Amino acid sequence: MTPYYTPVFIFVLLFRRFYEFFTLNEIKELLDLRIESKATCGDIKKIAGHKIEDIEQKIKDLQNIKKVLTKLIHQCVNEELSSEECPILEAIEH
């Protein structure tokens, strides 16, 4: 007997690779739009556009973190200093 898979199940299988990029709520929203007959490709495009904006913001945030960490690493010129004098830890505490 051949198993029967629902359209939603097939959709989940096809797009499981997006689980790395979308939250569960976003996936649910996409699945709901897939099931909803009134949804359009424009609705999906809008969600994908918002996701790109989120990704771009995360990239900016990570670049800022990298910049700060790089600066702190360069300030740590004496590796023999105690942890109490470490510029990296001092920055975290302030």
C-alpha positions in Angstrom: 0.0 0.0 0.0 1.4 3.4 -1.0 1.4 5.9 1.8 -0.7 9.0 1.3 1.0 12.3 2.1 -1.0 15.5 2.7 -0.1 18.6 0.7 1.1 20.2 3.9 3.4 17.3 4.7 4.9 17.4 1.2 5.3 21.2 1.5 7.2 20.8 4.7 9.5 18.2 3.2 10.3 20.3 0.2 11.0 23.4 2.2 12.7 21.8 5.3 16.0 23.4 4.3 14.5 26.8 5.1 14.2 25.7 8.7 17.7 27.0 9.2 16.6 30.5 8.1 13.1 30.9 9.3 11.6 30.7 12.7 8.9 28.2 13.5 6.4 31.1 13.5 7.5 32.2 10.1 7.3 28.7 8.7 3.8 28.4 10.2 2.8 31.7 8.6 4.2 30.5 5.2 2.3 27.2 5.5 -0.9 29.1 6.5 -0.5 31.2 3.3 0.1 28.1 1.3 -3.2 26.5 2.5 -5.2 29.8 2.3 -6.7 30.0 -1.1 -6.8 33.8 -1.1 -3.0 34.1 -0.5 -0.9 35.4 -3.4 2.7 35.1 -4.4 2.9 38.8 -3.4 2.0 37.8 0.2 4.9 35.3 0.2 7.3 37.8 -1.4 6.5 40.3 1.3 7.4 37.8 4.1 10.6 36.9 2.2 11.4 40.6 1.9 11.0 41.1 5.6 13.3 38.1 6.2 16.0 39.7 4.0 15.7 42.8 6.1 16.1 40.8 9.3 19.2 39.0 7.8 20.7 42.3 6.8 20.2 43.7 10.3 21.8 40.6 11.8 24.8 41.0 9.5 25.2 44.6 10.6 25.0 43.6 14.2 27.6 40.9 13.8 29.9 43.3 11.9 29.6 45.7 14.8 30.4 43.0 17.3 33.4 41.9 15.2 34.6 45.5 15.1 34.4 45.9 18.9 36.1 42.6 19.5 38.9 43.3 17.1 39.5 46.7 18.8 39.6 45.0 22.2 41.9 42.3 21.0 44.3 45.0 19.7 44.2 46.7 23.1 45.3 43.5 24.7 49.0 44.1 24.0 50.4 42.5 27.2 49.2 38.9 27.4 50.8 38.5 30.8 48.4 40.9 32.5 46.1 39.4 35.1 42.5 38.8 34.2 41.6 41.8 36.4 43.6 44.1 34.1 42.4 42.5 30.8 40.9 45.2 28.5 38.5 42.7 27.1 37.0 41.8 30.5 37.0 45.5 31.5 34.9 46.3 28.5 32.4 43.6 29.3 32.1 44.8 32.9 31.3 48.4 31.9 
